[in-house]
């Protein structure tokens, strides 16, 4: 029975209709990949607890407020979610047309780091510091523009039906596009980000169907480049010391090897179930440096134990698994390449971050996706999730 204004007498008619449309079979919400969404949100919430545990007693960092880093981590997560929604709303195809603008802006930002506007934080000259304490690490967003830019070039003629695979000229153009920001980031020097970008390039080329000769050639060129970087002394002393400590863990345990030694002690002391959240002696005693950022996994290992640390790895695995499924199911090469670039990014960065805490990888100053504290890294990974969701949501052209 309808009321005087056309509504159901019960008052639920229009609301029920809107609710039904919201969750209809063809609605965006139903099309989203919820395992990725829920896993990423849970990782960020676990990260909030770990960041709080690592910083609540560090008065020299939290300005006397034990909730300083916790609230900012949650704020960063909220902003990241908003950026994800905006990315889904715009769509990966719209962003494809905006690649030249996004690419130019990202290159400009990394170049600004080399000017007096650049700042050194935690030994890395990779930041731009703005008034009110806001800082930005442009290299995080370069990862996204490299993925989008290379995908745009490599997929253009294939998606148009002109070719089955990218030709050599197209591959060379895409490599040139990636090389410009990579060289600028190397000059900072931010070796960790360069390593991630190199893996992104390899992942994108493999997914594009380009000749395997390019992949093997890039691996050989990367090895030669690493030798050249070492011989030309492009790396700073602290970066060279990190590799030396990785090669010889007993080298200067109170100096360059201190971080990794303390990290392994923290993880090893957690056992199967951990010491309990906020009860880790290594974390409470502040023995592990940069524990809210690069070494946040040590908090999980000590306080949540093998089970808690394993849960983090499981959730990261779910994100990668679902991303692989999105890459496989899309009918456009552009979407496949974008998803593959994100997979390579998340997989390598996660492996490097966890590996350096276990002593099986050199310390490279890379955050753990979704878990580590940091605005730029949090924003970038959620934009990447938005791209994955957009690829899944949008129907194939034609």
PyMOL commands that set and color helices and strands:
alter all, ss='L'
color gray80, all
select helices_A, chain A and resi 13-22+28-31+34-55+59-62+68-90+92-97+99-113+131-133+138-159+168-187+191-208+212-231+237-247+258-268+281-284+296-329+333-358+375-393
alter helices_A, ss='H'
color red, helices_A
select strands_A, chain A and resi 118-121+124-129+135-136
alter strands_A, ss='S'
color yellow, strands_A
deselect
rebuild
show_as cartoon
